[in-house]
Structure formats: C-alpha cells, structure tokens
Amino acid sequence: MRWRDYWKDKALFLIFEGCCMAVTCIFLRLTGYEKGNVILLLLFWTLLLLLWMCREYMERRKYFKKTAEILEKMDQRYLLGELMPPSWRLEDRIYQNMIRRSNKSVIEKIRKLEAEQQEYKEYIESWVHEIKAPITGISLLCENGRKEETGAPERFRQISMENAKLENYVDMVLYYARSEQVYKDYLIQSCHLQEMVYDVLERNRFLLIRNGIRAELNCDEDVFTDKKWLGFIVNQIVLNSVKYKRENSPCISFLAQKTTGHTCLIIEDNGMGIQEKDLPRIFEKGFTGENGRNQKKSTGIGLYLCKKLCDQLGLEIEAQSKAGSYTKIILQFPQNNYISEVR
C-alpha cells in the first residue's frame, strides 16, 4: 500500500473536507471573527486532519502487510478468510465474512471434485479387475477350439457371450466417465420404447437363450429422451435380472403406462427379489446386498450408474421388490406437452 495510492483513494474525502473548511471560514467571517483567528482555526483543523490521515495510513498499511505475509506463507490460500488478522472496522469485518463465505464454497467444490476423482479411481480399478475374467474366458475357449474340431457352434456362442460381457464392461466405463457431463453427449428426441427394448434384447439374445429367460413386451409408447443413454440404463437392468433369475421359468416383462404428466416404463422380473432391508440402498455405489454377496460377482456399480444417469437426464427411477418373488424397476419420463402439441 503506497502513500500516493492512499491519497488518491481519499480524494473525495479531502474535497469534502476542503468544502467544509471554506464554508466554515465564510460563516466565521460573516459572524465577526477576525481573520487571524479564522486562519489559526484552519491551520489547526488541517494539522489534525493530516495527523489523523497519517495514523490511519500507517494502521491500514500494517494491516494489509500482515495479511499479505499470511497469504504468502499459506499452502492453501483459499483459507485466507479464516486466518485474516482481526479488525475493529466494520468494513473489514464485512469483507472478511464475504471472503469466508466465498472460500467455503470453493472448499466444498474442491472436496466434491476430490471425492469424484477418488470414486472414479476406485471404479477404474474395479473395472480392470472385472474385465480380466471374460478376457481369460475368451482365451481359454479359443485355445480349446484349436485343440478340438467338434462343438464349434456352441463354442462360438460362448465366445459371443464372453465378448458381450467385455462390451458391457467397456460401456460401463465410458458411461461412468461421461456421467458428470451428460449434457455434452446426449440428444433429446422421440424414442419408441418398444424399439429400444428390442435392441437391448437383441444385444443380449445369447445370454437370454442360454439362461432360458422369456421376455414379454407391452411398451408401445413414445418418450422424449436420449435413446443411447436410455438403452444403456435398460441394458443394466436386464443384466441384473439375468444375474438374479430364478431357476424355473424365468421371465422379464416390459410394460409402458401413461399417468398424469408422465410415462412409465416398468421392467419386472420373477427372480430372487431384493430383501426389504436392502431395497433403500440398491442405488448406492458399491452396495451389493445379500444377493450380491451370495453371487460373489456383483460390483454394485450397475444400478448406481442407472440412478446417476437418470438424475442427469431428468428421469425418475424407483425399485419395488419382494424377496423370492419379483423385482420391479420403474423409469418415469416427464411428458413434454409442448412437443406433443406441436406434433
């Protein structure tokens, strides 16, 4: 803080003081005060003003110098508001409070970014571990195929299934990586639910046939969303249904229903179901529940990603289940009245 800058900052105040002195001189002269007394008063006033301004300059210079020294010594400079020297001035206290509030917002943002970074790191590590299994499976199948000449069609079906697992794991990584910035990659347009479900079932046809799972479709409705992202969400739900299927007559049904202001896609299976105590937590990252612990292959990522992507797309996702009976996942799409009227 330089003396010249301080005087520039006080320019308006000095002009005001000069006007006050002039008015006071005129008043005193008009009321009969002698010229010498008026001049003496002005000199005394000016001296007091200079002394006060010098004292204030030294005080402010010391305050800002101390603040600058604290800032230079700090590793995390966004915490300056917590360590600023105290001041009796109301203006300083207001600024300090504003800096604290601003810094708090920065700290919360940093903590959120750190948590997301750690979460992403943990997921990549988990994904790398998971993807090793199908790669090893494909290698073994190809090795056996070179040794044996029979059973080629079945072997190729097995290779296709293992390759589908690889594709799904790769998709999970890609969608997870993009899940924080969905708006950069999605395209909202009319999506025919039945057509989208057909695509998902076709992609998993070998897996469904091998597990003897029957699919029932009654979802001839249109919604406005991103078809690609919705397909990924539905695919994860289907894979979960296959993973936790029942042994006798497994079935997955897809039903579309219109309600007031919404269209719902209901995906229901007659598999193991979910324990009542686990139901509120199935969309949490890494949560596998009792079924997942029994399966020993669950990562707790699939439904977590579904929930995360639904939040980004403005969709509602809900789960209903009864252990040993059924699991029902409900996707709720808001109806776009404006687009409907235009059409």
N, C-alpha and C positions, 0 to 999 in steps of 0.2 A: 504494500500500500504506500504510494508515494504522496508527498505533500501537495504537489501540483494537482494530482487526481482528486485529493480530498477537497481542495478549494473549488475545483470545478463542480464537484458533487454538491457543495454548499452554496453555489452561485445564487440560487433562488432565495435561499435564506438570507444571504448577505444583502441582496437587493431589497428584501422586505425590511431588514434592519436599517438600511440607509433611508428608506422612505419614512420609517418611524422616527429616526433622528431628525429628518427635515421637518416633519410635522410638529415634533416637539419643540424645535428651535423657533419656528414661526409662532407657535402658541405662547411660548415664554416671552418672546419679544413683544407680542401684542398685549400681554398682561403686565408689561412694565419691567421685566427683568433686564438687568444690564447686560450688555454684550459680552463683557468679560466673564460673568457668571455662566452665561449660556455656553461659551466656548469651553470653560472649565468642565461643565457638566458633560459636554460632548466628548472631551478627552477622556474623562473618567469612564464613560459608557464604552468608548472604543477600547480602552485598556482592558476592562472587564470582559468584553466580547472576545478580544484576542487571547486573553488568558484562558477563558473557557474553551475556545476552539482548540488551542494548543493542548490543553489537558485531554479533551475528547479525542484529538488526533492520536496522541500517544497511547491512550487507552484502547482505541479501535485497532491501531497498528499492532499492539501487543496481543490483542485477542486473535486477530487474523493470522499473525505469525505463529502463535501457538497452535491454532487449528491446522495450518499448513504443515507444521512439523509432525503433528499427529498423523495427518494424512500420508506423509512421506514414509512414516515408519510402519504403516499398516500393510499387511499382505492382502487382506480382503477389504478393499477401500469402500465397498458398498455399505460397510458397517460404520461409516463416519458419523452418522446421526446419533449413534449410541455412545460415542466417545468424545463428542464436541465439548469443549470447556463450558461450564455454566455461565450464564449471563443474566444480569438483573434487567436487561432491556426487554420489553415486551416483543419488539420486532425480532430480536434474536431468538427468543423462545418460540415464536410462531414459525420462523424459518426452520428451526431445529426440529420442531414437530412435523412440519411438512416433509423434511428430508427423511425422518424416521419412517413416516408412512410410505414414502416412495421406496425406501430401502427394503421395507417389509415386503412390498410387492415383488421387488427384484429377488429377494431371498426365496420367496415362495415359488417363483418361476424357476429359479436355479434348482431348488430341491425337486421340483416336478420333473425337470429335464434329467437330473441325475437318477431319479427313480426310473424314468422311462428308459434311460440308457442301460441301467443295470438289468431291468426287465428284459430288454432286447438281447443283452449279452447272455442271460440265462436261457432265453428261448433258443438262441442260435446253438448254444452248447447242447441243449436237449434235442434239437432237431438233428444235429450232426450225429448224435448217438442213435437216434431212431432210424436214420436213413441207412445206417450200416447194415441193418438186418435184411431189408429187401435186396440190397446190393449183393450181400453174401448169398442170399437165396437164388438170385439170378445166376451167379457164378456157378453154384453147385448144380443147378438144373442144366446149364449149358455143358458142364463137364460130364454129367451123366448122359446127356444126349449124344456126346461124341463116343461114349463107350457102348451105348445100346442103340439098336436100329428100330426097335419096336416102341410103340406108345408115343410117337411123335406128336400127334394132335393134342393129346392130353397134356403133354409137356409144354407145348406152346401156349395152351390155355393157362397153365400155371405161370409161365413166364409173363403172359399178359397181365395176370393178376398182380404179380410182384411189381411189374412195371407201373401198373395203376397206383400202387402204394407209393412208389417213388414220385409219381406225378403229383399225387395228393400232398405229400410232404413238401415238395418244391413249391406248390401253390400256397401252402400254409405259410411258408417263409415269405413269399412275395406279398401276400395279402397282409401279413403281420407288419412287414416293413412299410407298407403304404397306408396302414390303418389310421395313422395320425394325420394324414393329409389326403383323405379320400377325395376331397373336392378337386384335387388336381388330376384325378384319373377317371371320375365317373361321368356318365352321360345319362341324364334322366330322360326316359322316353317310355312309350307304351310297351308293356311287356305282357304277353299272353302266358298266364301261369301254367296251363296245361302243356304248352310247347316247351317251356323252360324245364318243367319236371321231366318230360320225355327225354330231353337232352341229358339230364342228370342220371336218369335210369339207364340210358344207352351207354353212358360212360362207365357205369358200374355193372353192366349186364353179366359179365363172367362171375363177378363176386356174388351177385344176387342168385344166379343159377346154381352156383356151387353150394350156396347155403340154403337152397330151396325156398327162397323168400318170394311170396306173391305180392304184387303191387296192385292197388286199386286206386283209380284216378277219377275224381269228380271235381275238377277245378277249372272249369271253362269260364274264366273271368280275366279281365284285363286290369292291370295296375300300372301306375307310373313310378318307375324306379330304374336303377341300373341293372340290366339283365345279367351282366357278367358277375357283378358282386353278389346279386341275389342267388345266382346259380352256385356260387361258392358256399354261401350260407346253407342252402338246402342240401348241397352235397355233404357237408359236415354232419348235418342232422341224419341223413341217410346212412352214412358210415357208422354213426353211433348206434343207429337202430340195428344194423347188421352185427355190430360188435356185441350187443347185449340182447340178441334174439333168443327166443325160446326154441326148444328142440322140436316141438310138434307144431306143424302148420304155421310157421312164422309169416307175418303179413305186415305190410306198410301201406297205409292209406293216405291219400292226399285229397283234402276237401276244401273248397273255396266257399266262403259265406260273406254276404254283404250285410253290414249293420249300418246304423245311422252314422254317416260320416266316415266309415271305414270299410275296408275289405280285408277279410282274414283268410290266411292260408293255414289250415290245420293239418299237421303231419303227425299221424298217430301210428304207433306200432303195438303189437301184443307181446312184447318181450318181457324182460325181467322186471321192468319198472324201477322206480327210484324210491329208496327209503324216505319216509316222511321227514326225518331229521336232516337228511342230505339235500332235500329239494330246494331250500332257500339259497344254497351255496353253489349250485351247479354251474353258474356263470362266472364264478371266481377263478382267477388264474391259478392253475396248478391243482385245483381241487378235483379229486377223483372219486371220493366217496367209497362206500362199501363195495359197490360193484366194480369200481376201478381197481381196488386193492385185490379183489378176487381174480380179476382178469390179468393183472400184472403187466399189462401192455398200455395202460392209459397214461396220457401225459397231462390231462386236464387243460389242454390248450384249445381243442376244437370248439366247444361251446363258449369258452371265453372269447375267442375270436368272433364267433357269431354275434355275441352281445355287443362287442366293441364296434363291429361294422354296422350293426343295426342302429346303434346310437349315432354313428356318423351319418348314416343315410336317413335319419329321422323316422325309423321304424320302431315299433314296439315288439319285443319278444318275451314270451311267457311260457312257463312249463307247468304242466299238470301231470300227475302220475300216481299210481297205486302199485306198491311193491308186489311183484309176482303177477301183475295183471296187464298194465298198459303204461305207455308214456306218450304224452301229447305235447307237442311244441306248436305254439300259436304265433304266427307272424302277422302283425297288424299294420296295414298300409293305409295312410290317410288318403281319402278320396279328394282329388283335385277338381272341385266344382267348376272352376273357371275353364279348365281344359275340356271337361265334359260338355259344358255348354257350347263351346266353340265347335266341338265335333258334332 
